[in-house]
Amino acid sequence: MNSTPLRESSGPEQDRARMRHVMNDLILHLHPPRVNARALRFSYTFGLGGAAVLLLLVQVITGALLMFAYRPTPAEAYLSIVTLETQVWFGQLIRNLHHWSANLLLVVVVLHLLRVFYTAAFRGSRRLNWELGLGMLGLTMAANFTGYLLPWDQLSYWAVTVGTSLLSYIPLIGEGIRRLLLGGPEVGAATLSNFYTLHVMALPLGFLIVGMYHLWRVRKDKFSTPRRVDEPAAPPLQMVTTLPHLVSREVVFALLLLALLLAWATGMDAPLLQAADPNHPPDPARAAWYFAGVQELLFHFHPTFGAFVIPALVIGALIALPYLRDDQDCTGIWFRSQRGRGLVLVSLLLGAGAAVGLVWFSRRGDPFDQLAFLPEFIRNGLLPVGAALLVLWAYRGVLRRFSISPGEVRMALFTLLWAVFLVLTVVGALLRGPGMMLMVPGAASP
């Protein structure tokens, strides 16, 4: 960017001019000088990318403040949190902001990926940025998980115990990874030290590297442009300057989001139970809510399949998604077509219904109990997973018979699986009672 150099002088006007030049250069390093006005529509992006960046900044600032009071040892961790909340000015508010912004960041990153998926903004030159987005999602989950243990209360201790136990179901290397992460056979002082180091050093470095490259790729690949179903692939450009058209929107949205976050953090305290007690697990002992869906899978599938095979298949499909053949040029169109909107709704209902049916009928016993002579790995692993894949293949075949395009078929399958996982997450996080029995809302007994 060419600019007229400032003359060597001093005074309020010159200082303000220098500051404007510095801010302009900073903004134009993050954004292109001009953007398509159509890409600024809030109904297209919902400000999710900017919200993720803002929440990450909130995490960094509040996390740095918390480090002044926190002591990462089992003997002092819980007491330091109690002291922070009761004796440090605004300590409770700072912890609330850090806790809720971390949870909201995970939700926002997932919604951002969904927005990119459902507007087909992951194809062509944006393939790499889709993979970077998946990496950011993984880093966000890891940051939430490592930070979850730091209060060292009953909730965090047993949630991490349950969460890390899922690693042991990974064939061959799972138990080794779990012990390396925990620093021993169970959650203890070494685990807290490992998680603290990962949370405040390794993962922030990962965010810095991947996040900056992700933002640079957004600028290089340019914003995807929203368009209606009946519009051409390259609608007329309506270019406007980043300053003030984009930046003014970002500032207003950032202030609104910060106000809402501050209001929520003021009225809703971050959870804190009694100090961690390894000898008295709570009932039920749940994983963190973002792993509740995976934990719920263990009730319906062999642990190796529920904790490893099924998640690995889904992650592999997401990584491969941008490289699969697609005969539709629909980047920027919500749900690809008018027909695609109906497909998403139908798939959402089918997936939710299938998940509810799976959970409800599992109360009556395992449908493969009649095959008790088979090894459990086959009876509760290969057979039910094979049956689920067969159902997905049949659903794909039905859609293809109606001349649905490959891209729309994949969108329908993704939506169905997403609905299943969402229902399982809600069930695992909210509807499992003592003994991990299914509790009907409002009922006194399972």
C-alpha positions in Angstrom: 0.0 0.0 0.0 1.5 3.4 -1.1 1.1 6.2 1.3 2.6 9.7 1.7 5.3 9.7 4.2 4.8 11.9 7.3 7.2 14.8 7.7 9.5 14.7 10.7 7.5 16.9 13.1 5.8 16.7 16.4 2.6 17.9 17.9 -0.9 16.5 18.6 -2.0 16.6 14.9 1.1 14.8 13.7 0.8 12.2 16.5 -2.8 11.5 15.6 -1.8 11.2 11.9 0.9 8.7 12.7 -1.5 6.7 14.8 -4.0 6.6 12.0 -1.3 5.4 9.6 -0.3 2.6 12.0 -3.9 1.5 12.5 -4.6 1.6 8.8 -1.5 -0.5 8.0 -2.5 -3.0 10.8 -6.1 -3.3 9.4 -4.9 -3.7 5.8 -2.5 -6.4 6.8 -5.5 -8.4 8.1 -8.0 -7.4 5.4 -7.7 -6.6 1.7 -8.0 -2.8 0.8 -11.3 -3.4 -1.0 -14.0 -6.1 -0.5 -17.1 -7.1 -2.3 -20.1 -5.4 -0.6 -22.2 -8.5 -1.0 -19.8 -10.5 1.2 -20.5 -8.1 4.1 -24.1 -9.3 4.5 -24.6 -10.4 8.1 -27.2 -13.0 7.0 -24.4 -14.7 5.0 -21.5 -14.8 7.5 -23.3 -14.0 10.8 -19.9 -12.5 11.9 -18.8 -15.9 13.0 -15.2 -15.6 11.9 -14.7 -12.2 13.5 -16.5 -13.5 16.7 -14.0 -16.4 16.9 -11.1 -14.0 16.7 -12.6 -11.7 19.3 -13.3 -14.5 21.7 -9.8 -15.8 21.3 -8.5 -12.4 22.3 -10.8 -12.4 25.4 -9.3 -15.8 26.2 -5.7 -14.5 26.0 -6.4 -11.4 28.1 -8.4 -13.0 30.8 -6.1 -16.1 30.8 -3.1 -13.9 31.4 -4.8 -12.1 34.3 -5.8 -15.5 35.9 -2.1 -16.6 35.8 -1.3 -14.0 38.4 -3.5 -15.8 40.9 -3.4 -19.4 39.9 -1.0 -22.1 41.3 -0.7 -25.3 39.2 -0.3 -27.8 41.9 -2.9 -30.2 43.4 -2.3 -28.7 46.9 -2.9 -25.1 45.8 -4.9 -25.1 42.5 -8.4 -25.3 44.1 -7.5 -22.9 46.9 -6.1 -20.4 44.4 -9.4 -20.5 42.5 -11.4 -20.0 45.7 -9.1 -17.1 46.7 -9.5 -15.6 43.3 -13.3 -15.7 43.5 -13.6 -14.4 47.1 -10.7 -12.1 47.7 -9.4 -10.6 44.4 -11.3 -7.6 43.0 -13.2 -8.7 39.9 -11.6 -12.1 40.2 -14.9 -14.0 39.9 -15.9 -11.9 36.8 -12.5 -12.5 35.1 -12.9 -16.3 35.7 -16.5 -16.2 34.4 -15.4 -14.3 31.3 -12.6 -16.8 30.6 -14.8 -19.9 31.2 -17.9 -18.8 29.2 -15.9 -17.3 26.3 -14.0 -20.6 26.0 -17.3 -22.5 25.7 -18.7 -19.9 23.4 -15.6 -20.0 21.2 -16.0 -23.7 20.6 -19.7 -23.2 19.7 -18.7 -20.3 17.3 -16.0 -22.3 15.6 -18.4 -25.2 15.0 -21.1 -22.8 13.6 -18.5 -21.2 11.4 -17.5 -24.5 9.9 -21.2 -25.3 9.4 -21.7 -22.0 7.6 -18.7 -22.7 5.3 -20.0 -26.2 4.6 -23.6 -25.2 3.9 -22.6 -22.4 1.6 -20.1 -24.6 -0.3 -17.3 -22.1 0.5 -14.6 -24.9 0.9 -14.0 -25.7 -2.7 -11.2 -24.7 -5.1 -8.5 -22.5 -3.7 -10.3 -22.6 -0.3 -9.6 -26.3 0.3 -6.5 -25.6 2.4 -8.4 -23.2 4.6 -11.1 -25.8 5.3 -8.3 -28.1 6.6 -6.9 -25.2 8.6 -10.4 -24.6 10.0 -10.6 -28.2 11.1 -7.2 -27.8 12.8 -8.5 -24.7 14.6 -11.5 -26.7 15.8 -9.1 -29.4 17.2 -7.0 -26.7 18.9 -10.2 -25.2 20.4 -11.3 -28.5 21.8 -7.9 -29.2 23.2 -7.7 -25.8 24.8 -11.1 -26.3 26.4 -10.2 -29.8 27.6 -6.8 -28.9 29.1 -8.3 -25.8 30.8 -11.1 -27.9 32.2 -8.8 -29.6 34.7 -7.2 -26.5 36.1 -9.8 -25.7 38.8 -9.0 -29.1 40.3 -12.5 -29.6 41.7 -14.7 -32.7 41.5 -16.3 -31.7 38.2 -13.1 -31.1 36.4 -11.1 -34.0 37.9 -13.7 -36.7 37.0 -14.6 -35.1 33.6 -10.9 -35.3 32.6 -10.6 -38.9 34.0 -13.6 -40.0 31.9 -12.4 -38.0 28.9 -8.9 -39.4 28.9 -10.2 -42.9 29.5 -11.6 -42.7 25.9 -8.0 -42.7 24.6 -7.3 -46.2 26.0 -9.8 -47.6 23.4 -7.5 -46.6 20.5 -5.9 -49.8 19.3 -2.2 -50.4 20.0 -1.2 -46.8 20.9 -4.2 -45.6 23.0 -3.0 -46.5 26.4 0.5 -45.2 25.7 -1.0 -41.8 24.6 -3.2 -41.7 27.7 -0.3 -42.3 30.0 1.9 -39.8 28.3 -0.8 -37.2 28.5 -1.6 -37.9 32.2 2.1 -38.3 33.2 1.2 -41.7 34.8 -1.5 -44.2 35.1 -4.1 -41.8 36.5 -4.9 -38.1 36.9 -2.5 -36.6 39.4 0.1 -33.8 40.0 1.9 -34.7 36.7 -1.4 -34.4 34.8 -2.1 -31.0 36.2 1.4 -29.8 35.3 1.1 -31.3 31.7 -2.3 -29.7 31.1 -1.2 -26.3 32.5 1.8 -26.3 30.2 -0.2 -27.3 27.2 -2.9 -24.8 28.0 -0.7 -21.7 28.5 2.2 -22.4 26.2 1.9 -25.1 23.5 -1.8 -24.6 22.4 -1.5 -20.7 22.3 1.5 -21.2 20.0 -0.5 -23.5 17.9 -3.4 -20.9 17.7 -0.9 -18.2 16.7 0.7 -20.2 13.9 -2.5 -21.8 12.5 -4.7 -18.8 13.1 -2.5 -16.3 11.4 -2.0 -18.6 8.4 -5.8 -19.1 8.3 -6.4 -15.4 8.3 -3.8 -14.9 5.6 -5.4 -17.6 3.4 -8.8 -15.8 3.9 -7.3 -12.7 2.5 -5.5 -14.5 -0.3 -8.5 -16.6 -1.4 -10.9 -13.6 -0.9 -14.3 -13.8 0.8 -16.8 -16.1 -0.8 -19.7 -14.1 -2.3 -23.3 -14.8 -1.4 -25.7 -15.3 -4.2 -29.2 -16.5 -4.9 -30.0 -19.8 -6.5 -30.9 -18.1 -9.8 -27.8 -15.9 -10.0 -24.7 -16.7 -12.2 -21.6 -18.1 -10.7 -19.8 -14.8 -11.0 -22.3 -12.0 -10.1 -21.3 -8.4 -10.7 -18.8 -7.1 -8.2 -19.7 -4.3 -5.9 -16.4 -3.4 -4.5 -16.1 -1.0 -1.4 -13.2 0.0 0.7 -12.4 -2.0 3.8 -12.3 1.3 5.8 -14.9 2.1 6.8 -17.4 -0.4 5.3 -16.1 -3.6 6.8 -14.3 -2.3 9.8 -17.3 -0.3 11.0 -19.4 -3.4 11.0 -16.8 -5.4 12.8 -16.4 -2.8 15.5 -20.2 -2.6 16.1 -20.6 -6.4 16.2 -17.6 -6.7 18.5 -19.0 -4.2 21.0 -22.4 -5.9 21.0 -20.8 -9.4 21.5 -18.6 -8.1 24.3 -21.6 -6.5 26.0 -23.6 -9.7 25.8 -20.7 -11.8 27.1 -20.1 -9.4 29.9 -23.8 -9.4 30.9 -23.8 -13.2 30.9 -20.6 -13.5 32.9 -21.9 -11.0 35.4 -25.1 -13.0 36.1 -23.8 -16.6 35.6 -20.8 -17.9 37.6 -18.5 -20.5 36.2 -19.1 -23.9 37.9 -16.9 -24.9 40.9 -17.7 -27.9 43.1 -15.8 -29.3 46.1 -12.1 -29.9 45.8 -11.1 -33.0 43.8 -11.3 -36.2 45.6 -9.9 -39.2 43.8 -11.5 -41.7 46.2 -15.1 -40.5 45.8 -16.3 -40.2 42.2 -19.6 -38.3 41.6 -22.6 -40.1 40.2 -22.8 -39.8 37.3 -19.2 -39.1 36.3 -19.5 -37.3 32.9 -17.0 -36.2 30.3 -17.0 -32.5 29.4 -20.1 -31.6 27.4 -18.3 -31.5 24.1 -17.3 -35.1 24.6 -20.7 -36.2 25.9 -21.7 -37.4 22.4 -18.7 -39.7 22.2 -19.3 -41.0 25.7 -22.9 -41.7 24.8 -21.7 -43.8 21.8 -20.2 -46.2 24.3 -23.6 -47.2 25.5 -24.5 -48.4 22.0 -21.3 -49.6 20.4 -18.2 -51.6 21.4 -15.8 -49.1 23.1 -13.2 -49.3 20.3 -15.9 -48.4 17.7 -17.6 -45.8 19.8 -14.5 -44.0 21.0 -12.2 -44.5 18.0 -13.5 -46.1 14.8 -16.7 -43.9 14.4 -15.0 -40.6 15.3 -12.0 -41.5 13.0 -14.3 -42.2 10.1 -16.1 -38.9 10.5 -12.9 -36.9 10.9 -11.5 -38.6 7.8 -14.6 -37.8 5.8 -14.4 -34.1 6.8 -10.7 -33.9 5.8 -11.4 -35.6 2.4 -14.6 -33.5 1.8 -13.1 -30.7 -0.3 -11.4 -33.1 -2.7 -14.5 -35.2 -3.6 -16.0 -34.7 -7.1 -18.7 -32.1 -7.2 -20.6 -31.2 -10.4 -22.4 -28.2 -8.9 -21.0 -24.6 -9.1 -22.8 -23.4 -6.0 -20.3 -21.5 -3.9 -22.1 -18.8 -1.9 -25.6 -20.4 -2.2 -27.1 -21.5 1.1 -27.8 -25.2 1.0 -26.8 -25.3 -2.7 -30.3 -25.1 -4.2 -34.0 -24.8 -3.3 -34.1 -28.6 -3.3 -31.1 -28.7 -1.0 -33.0 -26.8 1.7 -35.6 -29.4 1.8 -33.0 -32.2 1.8 -31.3 -30.6 4.9 -34.6 -30.3 6.7 -35.6 -33.9 6.0 -32.1 -35.2 6.9 -32.1 -33.2 10.1 -35.5 -34.7 11.2 -34.4 -38.3 10.1 -31.1 -38.1 12.0 -32.7 -36.7 15.2 -35.5 -39.3 15.0 -32.9 -42.1 14.5 -30.9 -40.9 17.5 -33.9 -40.6 19.8 -35.0 -44.1 18.7 -31.6 -45.5 19.3 -31.4 -44.1 22.8 -35.0 -45.0 23.7 -34.9 -48.6 22.5 -31.5 -49.2 24.0 -33.3 -49.1 27.4 -34.9 -52.4 26.4 -31.6 -54.1 25.8 -29.1 -54.8 23.1 -30.9 -55.7 19.8 -28.0 -58.1 19.1 -28.4 -60.0 22.4 -29.6 -63.0 20.4 -26.1 -63.3 18.9 -24.5 -63.7 22.4 -22.3 -66.5 21.0 -20.4 -64.0 18.9 -17.4 -62.0 20.4 -18.4 -58.6 21.7 -16.2 -56.9 19.2 -18.3 -58.3 16.4 -21.7 -58.3 18.2 -21.5 -54.7 19.5 -18.9 -53.4 17.1 -18.8 -54.7 13.5 -22.4 -55.6 13.2 -24.1 -52.4 14.5 -21.5 -50.1 12.7 -22.0 -52.2 9.5 -25.7 -51.9 9.9 -25.4 -48.1 10.3 -23.2 -47.8 7.2 -25.7 -49.9 5.3 -28.5 -47.5 6.2 -26.4 -44.6 5.1 -25.6 -46.3 1.8 -29.4 -47.1 1.3 -30.3 -43.4 2.0 -27.7 -42.3 -0.5 -29.1 -44.7 -3.1 -32.6 -43.4 -2.5 -31.4 -39.8 -3.0 -29.5 -40.7 -6.2 -32.6 -42.3 -7.7 -34.2 -38.9 -7.6 -31.2 -37.5 -9.5 -29.8 -35.6 -6.5 -26.3 -34.3 -7.2 -23.3 -35.8 -5.4 -22.7 -32.6 -3.5 -26.3 -32.5 -2.3 -26.2 -36.2 -1.3 -23.1 -35.5 0.8 -24.8 -32.5 2.4 -27.8 -34.7 3.3 -25.6 -37.4 4.8 -23.6 -34.9 6.7 -26.8 -33.3 8.1 -28.2 -36.7 9.2 -25.0 -37.6 11.0 -24.7 -34.1 12.6 -28.3 -34.4 13.9 -27.5 -37.8 15.4 -24.4 -36.5 17.2 -26.2 -33.4 18.4 -29.0 -35.5 20.0 -26.5 -37.9 21.6 -24.6 -34.9 23.0 -27.7 -33.5 24.6 -28.6 -36.9 26.0 -25.2 -37.6 27.4 -24.8 -34.1 28.9 -28.3 -33.6 30.3 -30.3 -36.8 30.5 -28.0 -39.3 32.1 -28.7 -39.6 35.9 -27.3 -41.7 38.7 -25.6 -44.9 37.4 -25.7 -43.3 34.0 -29.3 -44.4 33.6 -31.4 -42.5 31.1 -33.6 -40.0 33.0 -36.8 -38.8 31.4 -37.1 -35.0 32.1 -39.6 -34.5 35.0 -39.5 -38.2 36.0 -38.4 -39.3 39.5 -36.7 -42.5 38.3 -35.0 -43.8 35.2 
